[in-house]
Amino acid sequence: MKKRILAFLIITVLLGILAACGTTNGVSTNNSDGGKRELVMATSADFPPFEYVDTVKSEEIIGFDVDLVNKIGKKLNYEIKVKDMDFNGLIPALQANKVDFVMSGMAPTPERKKNVDFTDSYYTSNLLMIVDKKSKIKSFKDIKGKKVGVQVGSIQEAKAKELQKTVKFHLENRDRLPDLVQELSSGRMNAVIMEGVVSKGYLKTNKNLTTISIPNGETSGTAIAFPKGSKLTKKFNAELDKMKENGELDKLIVKWFGGQKSNE
């Protein structure tokens, strides 16, 4: 009996050691059969066409970012697992080693760069406002005293706070873009600030909405975020450069954005 107990304990310890060797800081190592490693990508899947769920077809997260990272993963021999969460929780999840990288149409702002490393930008789109077609808001100045919505922790929120210095309006935020669009459609908000290319998806399904330009709506583009000092940043950058040069990135842009390769 004692020998059996000892053998059981030894096997348990060995299994624990093998399990611990399976992953390091959230990045899976090669499988014993030589299979691909796994990387967990955090995203906020409410940002079409970058990442979203077409519930009519399936519950799978699809979009430009998903296609792009899967191509990079294949080139680097990684399987990509996509994890959906609120946008304002993406970088905290990365810092806590709960995920391996963040890809969510995210702009590499100076504030974010203090906490994570970014690849080079792979797509650029301007910011604008969406409003109800029947509203009296016909230009940016017309939002004076109105309620304007933005996504929590987004570059749009930072831009809105900057714009409040020129025109006084009430700023409200929500975790998800669909919630903002619903608030706008129901009249509980007067405008929502979002990326131009993203607004197109919401305008297709909400015929009552239209867009208005905002001052200094240019952005620094979108990039992939990795933990500080991650070796993956350089590897992903190298593959992005290759895809820019050989036309693969342009093909994905045409697929998801209709060929618009730069600012809206």
C-alpha positions in Angstrom: 0.0 0.0 0.0 2.8 2.4 0.9 4.5 1.7 -2.4 1.3 2.5 -4.3 0.8 5.8 -2.5 4.4 6.7 -3.2 4.1 5.9 -6.9 0.9 7.9 -7.0 2.6 10.9 -5.5 5.5 10.7 -7.8 3.2 10.6 -10.9 1.2 13.5 -9.6 4.3 15.6 -9.1 5.6 14.7 -12.6 2.3 15.6 -14.2 2.4 19.0 -12.4 5.9 19.7 -13.7 4.9 18.8 -17.2 1.8 21.1 -17.0 3.9 23.9 -15.7 6.3 23.5 -18.6 3.4 23.8 -21.1 3.1 27.6 -20.9 5.3 30.5 -20.0 3.8 33.9 -19.2 0.7 33.1 -21.2 2.6 31.9 -24.3 2.2 28.2 -25.0 5.3 26.2 -26.0 5.5 23.7 -28.8 3.4 20.6 -28.2 5.2 17.3 -27.8 3.9 16.2 -31.3 5.5 19.2 -32.9 2.2 21.1 -33.3 1.7 24.8 -33.3 2.0 27.0 -30.2 -1.0 29.0 -29.0 -1.2 32.8 -28.4 -4.3 34.4 -26.8 -5.4 37.6 -28.4 -7.7 39.9 -26.4 -10.2 42.1 -28.3 -13.5 43.9 -27.9 -15.6 42.3 -30.6 -18.0 45.2 -31.1 -15.8 47.1 -33.6 -16.8 46.1 -37.2 -15.1 45.6 -39.5 -12.0 45.1 -37.3 -13.6 42.5 -35.0 -17.3 41.6 -34.5 -19.8 38.7 -34.4 -22.2 38.2 -37.2 -24.9 36.6 -35.1 -27.0 35.7 -38.2 -24.3 33.3 -39.3 -22.5 32.2 -36.1 -21.0 33.2 -32.8 -17.5 33.3 -34.2 -15.5 36.5 -33.9 -14.5 37.7 -37.4 -13.1 40.8 -39.0 -10.0 42.5 -40.5 -7.9 42.1 -37.3 -8.8 38.4 -37.0 -7.9 37.7 -40.6 -4.7 39.6 -40.3 -3.5 38.0 -37.1 -4.3 34.5 -38.3 -2.1 35.1 -41.3 0.7 36.3 -39.2 0.2 33.5 -36.7 0.4 30.9 -39.6 3.7 32.5 -40.8 5.2 32.3 -37.3 3.7 28.9 -36.5 1.2 30.1 -33.8 -2.4 29.1 -33.3 -4.4 32.2 -32.4 -7.2 32.0 -29.8 -9.4 35.1 -29.6 -10.8 36.3 -26.3 -13.6 38.9 -26.2 -13.8 41.5 -23.3 -14.7 45.1 -22.7 -12.3 47.5 -24.4 -11.2 49.2 -21.2 -10.1 45.9 -19.8 -7.8 44.9 -22.7 -4.5 46.5 -21.6 -5.1 45.6 -17.9 -5.5 42.0 -19.0 -2.3 42.2 -21.0 -0.4 43.6 -18.0 -1.7 40.9 -15.8 -0.4 38.2 -18.2 -4.0 36.9 -18.8 -3.5 37.3 -22.6 -0.5 37.4 -24.9 -1.4 40.5 -27.0 -4.2 42.9 -27.8 -5.6 43.6 -31.2 -8.8 45.7 -31.3 -8.4 48.5 -33.7 -6.3 50.1 -31.0 -4.4 53.4 -31.4 -0.9 53.5 -30.1 -1.3 56.6 -28.0 1.5 58.1 -25.8 -0.4 57.2 -22.7 -0.8 53.5 -23.7 2.8 53.3 -24.7 3.8 53.9 -21.1 2.3 50.5 -20.2 2.7 48.3 -23.4 4.8 48.0 -26.6 3.1 48.5 -30.0 3.9 47.3 -33.4 3.9 49.7 -36.3 0.5 51.0 -37.4 -1.2 48.8 -40.0 -4.4 50.9 -40.7 -5.4 54.5 -40.3 -9.0 55.9 -40.1 -10.3 59.3 -39.0 -12.7 60.0 -36.2 -16.2 61.5 -36.7 -19.6 61.8 -35.1 -22.8 59.9 -35.9 -26.1 61.6 -35.3 -29.8 61.1 -36.1 -30.7 62.4 -39.5 -33.7 64.2 -38.1 -31.7 66.1 -35.4 -30.8 69.7 -35.6 -27.1 68.8 -35.3 -25.6 69.6 -38.7 -22.1 70.5 -37.7 -19.7 69.9 -34.8 -20.6 73.3 -33.1 -24.2 72.2 -32.9 -23.4 69.7 -30.1 -23.1 72.6 -27.6 -25.0 71.6 -24.5 -25.9 68.1 -26.0 -25.1 64.6 -24.8 -22.2 63.0 -26.6 -21.3 59.3 -26.1 -17.9 57.5 -26.4 -16.5 54.1 -25.6 -14.8 53.8 -22.2 -11.0 53.9 -22.4 -11.0 54.6 -26.2 -9.1 57.2 -28.2 -12.6 58.7 -28.9 -13.0 59.4 -25.2 -9.7 61.2 -25.1 -10.6 63.2 -28.3 -14.0 64.1 -26.8 -12.4 65.5 -23.7 -10.1 67.6 -25.9 -13.0 68.9 -27.9 -14.9 69.9 -24.7 -12.3 72.7 -24.4 -13.7 74.4 -27.5 -17.4 73.5 -27.3 -19.2 72.7 -24.0 -21.2 69.4 -24.1 -22.1 66.6 -21.8 -19.8 63.5 -22.2 -21.1 60.0 -21.4 -19.4 56.7 -21.9 -20.4 53.0 -22.2 -18.4 49.8 -22.4 -19.7 48.7 -25.8 -20.4 50.5 -29.1 -23.7 48.9 -29.7 -24.9 50.3 -26.4 -23.9 53.8 -27.6 -25.7 53.4 -30.9 -28.8 52.2 -29.1 -28.7 55.2 -26.8 -28.4 57.5 -29.8 -31.2 55.8 -31.7 -33.5 56.0 -28.7 -32.8 59.7 -28.2 -31.0 59.4 -24.9 -27.8 60.7 -26.6 -27.4 63.3 -29.3 -24.2 62.1 -30.9 -21.6 59.4 -30.7 -17.9 59.7 -31.6 -16.3 56.7 -33.4 -13.9 55.8 -36.1 -15.1 56.6 -39.6 -14.6 53.1 -41.0 -16.4 51.6 -38.0 -19.3 53.9 -38.4 -20.2 52.5 -41.8 -21.2 49.1 -40.3 -23.5 50.8 -37.9 -25.0 53.1 -40.5 -25.9 50.1 -42.7 -28.1 48.7 -40.0 -29.4 52.0 -38.6 -30.7 54.0 -41.6 -31.8 56.8 -39.4 -28.2 57.8 -38.7 -25.6 59.9 -40.5 -22.1 61.2 -40.0 -20.6 64.6 -39.2 -16.9 65.5 -39.3 -15.1 66.7 -36.2 -12.1 69.0 -35.8 -8.7 67.3 -35.9 -10.2 63.9 -36.3 -6.9 62.4 -37.6 -5.6 59.4 -35.6 -2.2 57.7 -35.3 -3.7 54.5 -36.8 -4.1 51.1 -35.3 -1.4 48.7 -34.0 -0.9 45.5 -32.0 -0.1 45.8 -28.3 2.3 43.4 -26.5 3.7 43.4 -23.0 6.7 45.6 -22.4 9.9 44.0 -23.7 8.1 41.2 -25.5 10.1 39.6 -28.3 6.9 39.0 -30.2 6.7 42.7 -31.1 9.7 42.6 -33.4 8.5 39.3 -34.9 5.0 40.6 -35.7 6.5 43.8 -37.0 8.7 41.9 -39.4 5.7 40.0 -40.8 3.6 43.2 -41.1 6.4 44.8 -43.1 6.5 41.7 -45.4 2.7 41.9 -45.9 2.8 45.6 -46.7 5.5 45.0 -49.3 4.0 41.9 -51.0 0.4 43.2 -51.1 -1.1 40.8 -48.6 -2.2 43.6 -46.3 -3.8 45.6 -49.2 -5.8 42.5 -50.2 -7.2 42.3 -46.6 -8.0 46.0 -46.7 -9.9 45.7 -49.9 -11.8 42.7 -48.5 -12.9 44.5 -45.3 -12.8 48.2 -46.1 -13.6 48.3 -49.8 -10.1 49.4 -50.7 -9.7 52.4 -48.5 -6.1 52.2 -47.5 -5.5 55.3 -45.5 -7.5 58.2 -43.9 -11.3 58.3 -44.4 
